[in-house]
């Protein structure tokens, strides 16, 4: 039985979805910007038909039936949610797709191109975790993760936020925002907790000090002034004191009132 697709390979040239596929092999482990990855057991979609290419370009002409070696100026590996809708994307430039037919009607893909946003190792596990949650990610789901997986969590949150950008600045809740700091034991945890406080589970509000400052200027959720109540501030003061002071400084400089609880 074919694995349920978690991704779609989309051609920006053709403005069409080409293939649905399970987790690609070698993509999230790529170490170089120019990389090759494989997608065994992909499903052809209507956009991958031989006559879908532009006239005179890749995918057109009498020899295009195999679709082997088809080139695209820009592809997107789109991440799907539990309902099959796209929530984020990785761009692959100057891409070449080679496919091999299988007896079961599926195809094995080999994709080569420039990765505009080098994937962070482990982010595929985060996408799978979010997909399994089915849109009801519980608060603090990032807390049990180790430092590397927290970095991957932040990368997934960033890409999902970019997909939805710009996010409208919501009205601050009565009493302001609340941050649960009980699991802020490392730098990634600091930003995971901040993203959740600002945007709910899986939310993003920066993954570094510079990114936080960008978010405070709008486009990724709340803009100052607002109040942030920080529960268990002592954990961050003990575990990441320098990072905490820089974050607090950036928040206060933007007009955020931070209150310990």
C-alpha positions as CSV (number, residue, x, y, z in Angstrom):
1,X,0.0,0.0,0.0
2,X,1.4,3.4,-0.9
3,X,2.3,5.8,1.9
4,X,-0.1,8.7,2.3
5,X,1.4,11.8,0.7
6,X,2.7,14.5,3.0
7,X,4.2,16.6,0.2
8,X,3.4,17.9,-3.3
9,X,6.0,18.8,-5.9
10,X,4.6,22.0,-7.5
11,X,5.9,23.7,-10.6
12,X,5.9,27.5,-10.4
13,X,6.7,27.7,-14.1
14,X,3.5,25.8,-14.9
15,X,1.5,26.9,-11.9
16,X,0.5,23.3,-11.4
17,X,1.0,20.4,-8.9
18,X,3.0,17.7,-10.5
19,X,3.3,14.8,-8.0
20,X,2.1,13.9,-4.6
21,X,4.7,12.1,-2.5
22,X,5.5,10.7,0.9
23,X,8.6,12.1,2.8
24,X,11.3,12.6,0.2
25,X,14.6,10.7,0.7
26,X,17.7,12.7,1.2
27,X,16.0,16.1,1.1
28,X,16.1,16.9,4.8
29,X,19.6,15.6,5.0
30,X,21.0,17.8,2.3
31,X,24.3,19.5,3.2
32,X,24.9,21.5,0.0
33,X,22.7,24.0,-1.7
34,X,22.9,22.1,-5.0
35,X,21.4,18.7,-4.1
36,X,19.6,15.6,-5.3
37,X,16.8,13.8,-3.5
38,X,14.5,10.9,-4.3
39,X,10.8,10.4,-3.9
40,X,9.9,6.7,-4.4
41,X,6.2,5.9,-4.8
42,X,5.1,9.3,-6.0
43,X,1.7,9.8,-7.6
44,X,1.4,11.6,-10.9
45,X,-1.0,14.5,-10.8
46,X,-2.7,16.1,-13.9
47,X,-0.1,18.9,-14.0
48,X,2.6,16.3,-14.8
49,X,1.0,15.4,-18.2
50,X,3.4,15.5,-21.1
51,X,1.5,18.4,-22.8
52,X,1.5,20.5,-19.7
53,X,4.8,22.2,-20.6
54,X,5.0,25.6,-22.3
55,X,5.2,25.5,-26.1
56,X,8.7,24.7,-27.2
57,X,9.9,24.3,-23.6
58,X,10.6,21.3,-21.3
59,X,7.7,18.9,-21.3
60,X,6.5,19.7,-24.8
61,X,7.1,17.9,-28.1
62,X,6.8,14.3,-29.3
63,X,9.6,12.9,-27.1
64,X,8.1,14.2,-23.8
65,X,6.0,11.2,-23.0
66,X,8.4,9.8,-20.5
67,X,8.8,13.1,-18.7
68,X,12.4,12.0,-18.0
69,X,14.8,14.9,-17.5
70,X,12.1,17.5,-17.5
71,X,13.5,20.9,-16.3
72,X,11.8,23.7,-14.3
73,X,13.1,27.1,-13.5
74,X,11.4,26.9,-10.1
75,X,9.8,24.0,-8.2
76,X,8.3,24.0,-4.7
77,X,8.2,21.1,-2.4
78,X,5.0,22.0,-0.6
79,X,4.3,20.6,2.8
80,X,0.8,19.3,3.3
81,X,-1.4,19.3,6.5
82,X,-3.7,16.5,7.6
83,X,-6.3,17.6,5.2
84,X,-4.0,17.7,2.2
85,X,-3.7,21.5,2.0
86,X,-0.3,23.2,1.7
87,X,1.1,25.0,4.8
88,X,4.7,25.7,3.8
89,X,7.1,25.2,0.9
90,X,10.8,24.8,0.0
91,X,11.9,26.3,-3.3
92,X,14.2,24.3,-5.7
93,X,15.7,26.4,-8.5
94,X,16.9,25.2,-11.9
95,X,15.4,21.9,-11.1
96,X,15.5,18.7,-13.1
97,X,13.0,15.8,-12.6
98,X,13.7,12.3,-13.7
99,X,11.0,9.6,-13.2
100,X,10.8,5.8,-13.5
101,X,7.6,4.0,-14.0
102,X,6.6,1.2,-11.5
103,X,4.3,-1.8,-12.0
104,X,2.0,-0.5,-9.4
105,X,1.2,2.7,-11.4
106,X,3.4,4.9,-9.1
107,X,6.6,6.5,-10.1
108,X,10.1,6.9,-8.6
109,X,11.4,10.4,-8.8
110,X,14.9,11.8,-8.8
111,X,15.0,15.6,-8.4
112,X,18.1,17.8,-8.7
113,X,18.4,21.5,-8.2
114,X,19.4,24.5,-6.1
115,X,17.8,24.5,-2.6
116,X,17.0,28.2,-1.9
117,X,16.3,27.4,1.8
118,X,18.6,24.6,3.0
119,X,16.4,22.2,5.0
120,X,17.3,21.8,8.7
121,X,17.8,18.1,9.6
122,X,14.9,16.7,11.5
123,X,12.3,19.2,10.2
124,X,10.5,16.3,8.4
125,X,9.8,14.8,11.8
126,X,8.3,18.1,13.0
127,X,6.0,18.2,9.9
128,X,5.0,14.6,10.5
129,X,4.2,15.4,14.2
130,X,2.1,18.4,13.2
131,X,0.3,16.4,10.5
132,X,-0.5,13.7,13.0
133,X,-2.0,16.3,15.4
134,X,-4.5,17.1,12.7
135,X,-4.6,20.9,13.3
136,X,-5.0,20.5,17.1
137,X,-1.5,20.7,18.3
138,X,-1.4,20.9,22.1
139,X,0.3,23.7,24.0
140,X,3.9,22.8,24.9
141,X,4.3,20.1,22.3
142,X,7.8,21.3,21.7
143,X,8.9,21.1,25.3
144,X,9.9,17.4,25.3
145,X,12.2,17.8,22.3
146,X,15.9,18.0,22.5
147,X,17.8,21.1,21.4
148,X,18.3,20.0,17.8
149,X,14.7,19.1,17.3
150,X,13.6,22.4,18.9
151,X,15.7,24.1,16.2
152,X,13.9,22.0,13.6
153,X,10.6,23.0,15.2
154,X,11.5,26.7,14.8
155,X,12.4,26.2,11.2
156,X,9.0,24.6,10.5
157,X,7.3,27.4,12.4
158,X,9.2,30.0,10.4
159,X,8.4,28.4,7.0
160,X,4.7,28.1,7.9
161,X,4.6,31.7,9.0
162,X,6.3,32.8,5.8
163,X,3.7,30.8,3.8
164,X,0.9,32.8,5.5
165,X,2.8,36.2,5.6
166,X,1.7,38.8,6.3
167,X,-0.2,37.7,9.3
168,X,-2.6,40.4,10.6
169,X,-1.8,41.8,14.0
170,X,-4.6,40.5,16.2
171,X,-6.1,42.4,19.0
172,X,-4.3,41.6,22.2
173,X,-6.2,39.3,24.5
174,X,-7.7,40.7,27.7
175,X,-4.7,41.0,30.1
176,X,-2.2,40.5,27.3
177,X,-0.2,37.5,26.1
178,X,1.1,34.7,28.4
179,X,4.3,32.8,28.0
180,X,4.9,29.5,29.7
181,X,8.6,29.6,30.5
182,X,8.8,26.3,32.4
183,X,10.6,24.5,29.5
184,X,12.9,27.4,28.4
185,X,16.1,25.5,29.1
186,X,18.0,26.4,25.9
187,X,18.1,29.1,23.3
188,X,15.7,27.4,20.8
189,X,13.3,26.8,23.7
190,X,13.2,30.5,24.4
191,X,12.0,31.2,20.9
192,X,9.7,28.2,20.8
193,X,8.0,29.5,23.9
194,X,7.8,33.0,22.6
195,X,6.3,31.8,19.3
196,X,3.6,29.9,21.1
197,X,2.8,32.8,23.3
198,X,2.4,35.1,20.3
199,X,0.7,32.7,17.9
200,X,-0.5,29.6,19.7
201,X,1.0,26.1,19.4
202,X,3.4,26.0,16.4
203,X,3.4,29.8,16.3
204,X,6.4,31.8,15.2
205,X,7.8,35.0,16.5
206,X,11.5,34.8,15.5
207,X,14.2,32.2,15.9
208,X,17.0,34.6,16.6
209,X,17.3,38.1,18.0
210,X,17.3,39.7,14.6
211,X,14.3,37.7,13.5
212,X,12.4,38.7,16.7
213,X,13.0,42.4,15.9
214,X,11.6,41.8,12.4
215,X,8.5,40.2,13.9
216,X,8.0,43.1,16.3
217,X,7.8,45.4,13.2
218,X,4.7,43.5,12.0
219,X,3.7,40.9,9.5
220,X,4.1,37.9,11.9
221,X,1.4,38.6,14.4
222,X,1.2,41.0,17.4
223,X,2.8,44.5,17.2
224,X,3.5,46.6,20.3
225,X,2.3,47.9,22.5
226,X,1.0,44.9,24.4
227,X,1.7,43.2,27.7
228,X,3.5,39.8,28.0
229,X,3.2,37.9,31.2
230,X,6.1,35.6,31.6
231,X,5.4,32.6,33.8
232,X,8.4,30.9,35.4
233,X,10.9,33.5,34.3
234,X,13.4,32.0,36.8
235,X,14.0,29.0,34.5
236,X,15.3,31.2,31.6
237,X,17.3,33.4,34.0
238,X,19.1,30.3,35.2
239,X,19.5,28.4,31.9
240,X,19.9,31.1,29.3
241,X,20.5,34.3,31.1
242,X,22.3,36.2,28.3
243,X,19.8,35.2,25.7
244,X,17.0,36.2,28.0
245,X,18.3,39.6,28.6
246,X,18.7,40.3,24.9
247,X,15.2,39.1,24.2
248,X,13.7,41.2,27.0
249,X,15.7,44.2,25.8
250,X,14.3,43.8,22.3
251,X,10.8,43.4,23.6
252,X,10.9,46.4,25.8
253,X,12.6,48.6,23.2
254,X,9.7,47.9,20.9
255,X,7.1,48.9,23.6
256,X,6.2,45.5,25.1
257,X,5.5,45.5,28.8
258,X,7.0,42.2,30.3
259,X,5.7,41.1,33.6
260,X,7.0,38.1,35.5
261,X,4.4,35.8,37.1
